[in-house]
Amino acid sequence: MSVRLEIQRKTGRVAQT
């Protein structure tokens, strides 16, 4: 599972780290 997808949902932005 991608944790970045969860962050994108929380922040509502594309978190590319």
PDB file of N, CA, C and O in Angstrom:
ATOM      1  N   MET A   1       0.856  -1.211   0.000  1.00  0.00           N
ATOM      2  CA  MET A   1       0.000   0.000   0.000  1.00  0.00           C
ATOM      3  C   MET A   1       0.885   1.251   0.000  1.00  0.00           C
ATOM      4  O   MET A   1       1.917   1.303   0.669  1.00  0.00           O
ATOM      5  N   SER A   2       0.464   2.229  -0.747  1.00  0.00           N
ATOM      6  CA  SER A   2       1.275   3.449  -0.840  1.00  0.00           C
ATOM      7  C   SER A   2       0.899   4.427   0.259  1.00  0.00           C
ATOM      8  O   SER A   2      -0.251   4.853   0.364  1.00  0.00           O
ATOM      9  N   VAL A   3       1.864   4.770   1.059  1.00  0.00           N
ATOM     10  CA  VAL A   3       1.610   5.730   2.139  1.00  0.00           C
ATOM     11  C   VAL A   3       1.421   7.118   1.553  1.00  0.00           C
ATOM     12  O   VAL A   3       0.724   7.958   2.123  1.00  0.00           O
ATOM     13  N   ARG A   4       2.057   7.352   0.397  1.00  0.00           N
ATOM     14  CA  ARG A   4       1.941   8.673  -0.233  1.00  0.00           C
ATOM     15  C   ARG A   4       0.493   8.942  -0.626  1.00  0.00           C
ATOM     16  O   ARG A   4       0.030  10.082  -0.570  1.00  0.00           O
ATOM     17  N   LEU A   5      -0.211   7.901  -1.018  1.00  0.00           N
ATOM     18  CA  LEU A   5      -1.623   8.087  -1.395  1.00  0.00           C
ATOM     19  C   LEU A   5      -2.413   8.577  -0.201  1.00  0.00           C
ATOM     20  O   LEU A   5      -3.320   9.399  -0.338  1.00  0.00           O
ATOM     21  N   GLU A   6      -2.068   8.070   0.971  1.00  0.00           N
ATOM     22  CA  GLU A   6      -2.774   8.505   2.184  1.00  0.00           C
ATOM     23  C   GLU A   6      -2.461   9.964   2.464  1.00  0.00           C
ATOM     24  O   GLU A   6      -3.342  10.732   2.852  1.00  0.00           O
ATOM     25  N   ILE A   7      -1.210  10.343   2.268  1.00  0.00           N
ATOM     26  CA  ILE A   7      -0.815  11.736   2.515  1.00  0.00           C
ATOM     27  C   ILE A   7      -1.508  12.653   1.526  1.00  0.00           C
ATOM     28  O   ILE A   7      -1.935  13.752   1.879  1.00  0.00           O
ATOM     29  N   GLN A   8      -1.618  12.196   0.278  1.00  0.00           N
ATOM     30  CA  GLN A   8      -2.284  13.013  -0.734  1.00  0.00           C
ATOM     31  C   GLN A   8      -3.728  13.249  -0.344  1.00  0.00           C
ATOM     32  O   GLN A   8      -4.275  14.325  -0.585  1.00  0.00           O
ATOM     33  N   ARG A   9      -4.347  12.240   0.260  1.00  0.00           N
ATOM     34  CA  ARG A   9      -5.751  12.407   0.672  1.00  0.00           C
ATOM     35  C   ARG A   9      -5.847  13.367   1.844  1.00  0.00           C
ATOM     36  O   ARG A   9      -6.774  14.174   1.917  1.00  0.00           O
ATOM     37  N   LYS A  10      -4.886  13.281   2.767  1.00  0.00           N
ATOM     38  CA  LYS A  10      -4.918  14.160   3.946  1.00  0.00           C
ATOM     39  C   LYS A  10      -4.596  15.592   3.543  1.00  0.00           C
ATOM     40  O   LYS A  10      -5.283  16.529   3.950  1.00  0.00           O
ATOM     41  N   THR A  11      -3.542  15.758   2.739  1.00  0.00           N
ATOM     42  CA  THR A  11      -3.143  17.105   2.344  1.00  0.00           C
ATOM     43  C   THR A  11      -3.951  17.576   1.147  1.00  0.00           C
ATOM     44  O   THR A  11      -4.141  18.775   0.942  1.00  0.00           O
ATOM     45  N   GLY A  12      -4.422  16.617   0.360  1.00  0.00           N
ATOM     46  CA  GLY A  12      -5.191  16.990  -0.814  1.00  0.00           C
ATOM     47  C   GLY A  12      -4.266  17.454  -1.918  1.00  0.00           C
ATOM     48  O   GLY A  12      -4.697  18.110  -2.867  1.00  0.00           O
ATOM     49  N   ARG A  13      -2.978  17.110  -1.792  1.00  0.00           N
ATOM     50  CA  ARG A  13      -2.015  17.514  -2.825  1.00  0.00           C
ATOM     51  C   ARG A  13      -1.155  16.322  -3.199  1.00  0.00           C
ATOM     52  O   ARG A  13      -1.158  15.301  -2.513  1.00  0.00           O
ATOM     53  N   VAL A  14      -0.425  16.459  -4.286  1.00  0.00           N
ATOM     54  CA  VAL A  14       0.438  15.361  -4.724  1.00  0.00           C
ATOM     55  C   VAL A  14       1.758  15.436  -3.968  1.00  0.00           C
ATOM     56  O   VAL A  14       2.628  16.236  -4.310  1.00  0.00           O
ATOM     57  N   ALA A  15       1.905  14.618  -2.962  1.00  0.00           N
ATOM     58  CA  ALA A  15       3.132  14.629  -2.161  1.00  0.00           C
ATOM     59  C   ALA A  15       4.169  13.725  -2.800  1.00  0.00           C
ATOM     60  O   ALA A  15       4.098  12.501  -2.688  1.00  0.00           O
ATOM     61  N   GLN A  16       5.127  14.335  -3.467  1.00  0.00           N
ATOM     62  CA  GLN A  16       6.176  13.540  -4.107  1.00  0.00           C
ATOM     63  C   GLN A  16       7.474  13.697  -3.337  1.00  0.00           C
ATOM     64  O   GLN A  16       8.221  14.648  -3.565  1.00  0.00           O
ATOM     65  N   THR A  17       7.746  12.782  -2.435  1.00  0.00           N
ATOM     66  CA  THR A  17       8.960  12.899  -1.625  1.00  0.00           C
ATOM     67  C   THR A  17       9.851  11.700  -1.860  1.00  0.00           C
ATOM     68  O   THR A  17      10.927  11.606  -1.270  1.00  0.00           O
TER      69      THR A  17
END
